[in-house]
Amino acid sequence: MKIAMLSWETLHSISVGGVASHVTELAAALERRGHDVHIFTRMAPGQRYHDWIDGVHYHRCPYPGHSDFVDDVNNMCRAFVERVFVIEDLFGPFDVVHAHDWLAANAMIWIKQGRGRKCVLTIHSTEYARCGNTFPGGRSVRVRDQERAGTYWADKVICVSNETKNEITWMYETPEDKTAVVYNGVSSGRFNVDLDVGSTRRGYGIGPMDPTILFCGRLEWQKGPDLMVEAIPPVLRYYSNAKFVFAGDGGMRNELERRAWQIGAGPACRFLGYRNSDEIVEIFKLSDGVCVPSRNEPFGIVILEAWSAGKPVVATDRGGPAEFVLHEFNGLRISPHPESIAWGLGTLFADFHRARWMGENGRRTVLEHFTWDVIAGQMLNAYGIVPFERVVPQAVRVPGKGEKAAA
């Protein structure tokens, strides 16, 4: 099968968040199964137009930037479409065009309208969820409109959790039989590293016997880092040497640091900011557990990363994690409130033998259900059951710069 993937980010172009890992690893896993995979993505300074990495073709597409983010994204989509058409004209048509999130939805739509290809859209998170389960005005309206258009034009809509699927069918009235749930995967092998934990901890100002919890992710309202900060003082009353590591950056960072010192938790906190892939593995390995206190979590790749490192999770019961975190088996489920989070962290610290057992169960869960080879098989099944609706190709369907993009 010849597959075109359209994505705003990958690990080998411009990487922003979890979608980059998803697209990169899924493409490589599909290639290992014998498929011809091409990724169309953005170009970072100094990068080449084309590379062949892990058997996957990377087509990096330059385009004129725009001060308005949505208009900038639509310029990107035009560049994707033009490159897809060139590659098809040279080497033949794609069997499936697979776009990721609203960012690439218009490119998928224009390819379907122009060439009549079978099209799939993966929704990694909805604009509704990213906005804290609200429907704000302004730019968000345009994003939701493009998200809605993508779910309408796609032959199949893939969601990363049942929670995301429920949001899509509720908001956009997407038919149930047009959707499928395919979870994220993880490359657990990168966590198989030997580490002198005591020495590594000293580098972060953490004692070898200090109970240590990691928050890894964007410091944004949706992810709930403020809830974890508020949960720290009651934990410190019982575990005075506990440490709380925040790996990641975002708009809340300054306020979080200020609040931590205000409530007496400052000395116990380590705000590390952005860390590269190798450092992230190191931080997971030095921790005793990982906290995921999100107010809304479409999936939660950080949970799979924690399990890959053999660590238990204290994870929100809102969204995707509630579907695969088994309470008191591979983690603890909590509600996104400081009192509940404090209970989860304290419960983890109260019995480290049990915590390690839950981490080992998490590791087995990953190896059985969340490797990229397993996920690629599920995605191929979703491709195969696409109830393909052929669209008669039109002569010119890609809007020019002065024309209105898909709603």
ABEGO torsion letter per residue (X at the ends): XBBBBBBABBAABBBABAAAAAAAAAAAAAAAAGBBBBBBBBBBBGBBABBBBGGBBBBBBBBBBBABAAAAAAAAAAAAAAAAAAAAAAAEBBABBBBBEAAAAAAAAAAAAAAGBBBBBBBABBAAAAAGGBBBBEAAAAAAAAAAAAAAABABBBBABAAAAAAAAAAAGBBAAABBBBBBBBBAAAABBBBBAAAAAAAAGBBAABBBBBBBEBBBAAAGAAAAAAAAAAAAAABAABBBBBBEBEAAAAAAAAAAAAAGAAAABBBAEBBBAAAAAAAAAABABBBBABABBAAGAAAAAAAAAGBBBBBBABEAAAAABBBGAAEBBBBBBAAAAAAAAAAAAABAAAAAAAAAAAAAAAAAAABAAAAAAAAAAAAAABBBBBBBBBABABBBAABBBBX
